[in-house]
Amino acid sequence: MNTILMSRRCGWAALAGFALFLVAAPDAQAHHPMGGAMPTTFWHGLLSGVGHPIIGLDHFAFVIAVGLASLALPGRFVMPAAFLIATAAGTLIHIAGASLPAAEFIIAGSVAVLGLLLAMQVALPIWGYGAFFTIAGLFHGYAYGEAVFGAEPTPVVAYLIGFVAIQYAISVGAMEAVRVLSRRDGVSQPVLVRVAGGVVAGIGIAILYASTGLA
């Protein structure tokens, strides 16, 4: 495919992602399922855990990007595990009362960077993606921990189960969606990944923009 045409498509995709964030910004920045109420039962914790990565547009975009980045890697169904384990660890760090500096800025930056890597088809070695997923996961998980900070152990465990399960489902679903679309519509997987990466990058850039207070 013509490089200029592909660059234009990724640019339009990035603008679409930027616009998507601006439209969804009130919900995306709330980051709290169940109206912000702390879960008090196992089922409340589970539902809250399932909802958090979906309500937060930054988290949702990053989880999709993790799946797309894993698509071309060896053991693609295993690679998202580095991110999932790190998010659980990040949540526990928050619950323990420790702090991670500039968490929201780093989360937004991770979304923008991973989106750009996909859009530009930058091939990191598998250990590079593993390290990136792990570091980003700690900060995403730290943000997740706010919803259960101070909760009892039972809803916390359920919350961890919920958000680990839904994130894995989203990342694998993104991989399979690209595979199905490429077979059905005849568009190559790299093209689909590049366009999706543009959308993710646009969302990340929009979040960074909003965090400056200029939005």
N, C-alpha and C positions, 0 to 999 in steps of 0.2 A: 504494500500500500504506500502511496506517496507520503513522504515524511512530513511535508508541509500540511497536507490534508489531515494527517493523524494528529499533528500538533494543534491544529485548529479545533479538532474534535475534543481533544483533552482540555483545551482552553475553555471551550463552551461548557464542558462537563464541570470544570472547576467553578465557573460562574454559576452553574445550576446548583452546585453544592453550597456555594456562598449564599445564594438566594434562599435555598431550602433552610439553612440555619436561621437566617433572619426571620423567616416566617414562623419557624418553630421555636424561636429563642425562649419565650416564656416557659414552655414545657421542658425544653432541653436543659435549661439552667436550674430547674426546680430539683431534679435528681432525686425525688423522693416519691416512691409508690405509696399508695394508701393514704394520700393527703398529708404525708409527713408524720403520721402517727407511728410511734414505736411499736413494733410487733411484740405481742405478749404470749403468743401460743406458737406451736410448731407450724400450723397451717398458715398463720399470719406471716411468720418468718419465711416460709417457703414461697408464698405469693409475692412477698416483698422482694425476695431475692430474684425471682423470675422477672419481675417488672422493672427492676432498677436498670439493668443494661439496655432495656428497650426504651424506657422513658428518656434516659440521657442520650441525646443524639450523638454527642461526642463518643461515648462508650460504644454505642451501637455501630457507628461508622468504623471505629477502630477494630471491633470484633470481626466485622465483615472483611476489613482489609487484612486482618490476620489470616483468615481463611483463604483469601485470594493470593496472598504472599506464599502461603504454604502449598498452593496448588502444584507448583512446578518443583517442589522440593522432595527429596527422598523421605518416605514415611510421612506423607502429607497429613494423614489423620492423627499422627502423633505430635507433630510440631506445635499445634495450638495448646498442647498440654503445658508447655513452658509458660505461656501467658496465663493459663487458668490457675496453675499452682501459685504463680506470683501474685495474682489478684487475691487469692485466699490469704496469702501471707500478708499482703498490704492491708487487708481488712483487719487481720489480727493485730497488726502494728498499731492501727488506729484505736482499736478496742483496748489495747494495753496502755493507751495514753501517750504513746510516743508521737512525734510529729515528723512529717516529711516536708522539706522546704519547697515553697513555690509549686505546690501540687497541681493547682488548676492550670497554671501556665505550662507546666511540663506535660500535662495531659493533652492540652490543646496542641502543643508543639509536636507531641508524638503522633497525633492524628494527621497533622499537616505533613510531617516528614514521611510517614509510611505511605500516605496517599501520593506524594511526589515520587517516592521510590517506585511505586507501581506504575504511575503515569509515565515515568521516564524509562521504565523497564531496566532499572538498575538492579543487577543481580548480585546480591550479597551472598557470601558463603553461608552454609547452613548454621555454623556457629555464630555468625554475625546476626542472623535473624533470631537465633535463640537468645543471644544476649540482649538484643533490642526488645524482644517480646517480654523477657524477664524484667528488665528495668522498667519498661512502660507499665507492665502488669502490676508492679508494686504501687505505682502512683494511682492507677485506675482503681485498684483494690482499696487503697487508702481512702479514696473518695467514696467508695461503696460503704466503708465502715461507718460513715456519719449516720446512716439510717438505723444502725443497731447499736450505736454507742450507748452503753449503760443498760442494755437489754440483758435478760436472763440467758443462761447458756443454751437452753432448748431452742428458743427462736433464733439465736445466733447460728447454731449448727444448721438449722433448717434454711436459714438465709444463705449460708455458704453453699449448701447443696443446690439451692434454687439458682443462684447466679452462675455457679460453675456449669450446671446442666444446660441452662439456656444459652450461655456463651458458646459452649461446644456445639450445640445444635445450630446456632446462627453461623458459626465459622464453617462447619461442614456443609450447611445448606448453601452458603455462598459459593463454595467450591463446586457443588453439584449443579447449582443453577448455571454457572458458566459452562460446565461440561454439556448440559442439556441444550442450552441456547446455541452453543457452537455446532452441535450435531444437527439441530433442527433448522437453524437459519443459515448455516454455512459460513458464519463469521468465525474467524480464528480466535482461539482462547486468548492469545496475547492482546488482540485488539479489544476484546471485552474487558480484560483486566486493566488495560491502560485507561479506557473511558471511565470505568468504575473508580480507578485510582484518582482520576481528575475530580470526580465528585467528592471523594473522601478528602482530598487535598483542599478543595474549596470550603468544605465544612470546617476543617481544622484552621484554615486561615481566617475564616469568619469568626470563629471562637476566639482566636488570638486578637482579632480586631475588636471584638466586643469587650475583651478583658482589659483593653487599654482605656475604656471609658469613653471612647469616641463614638460608639454606635448609638 
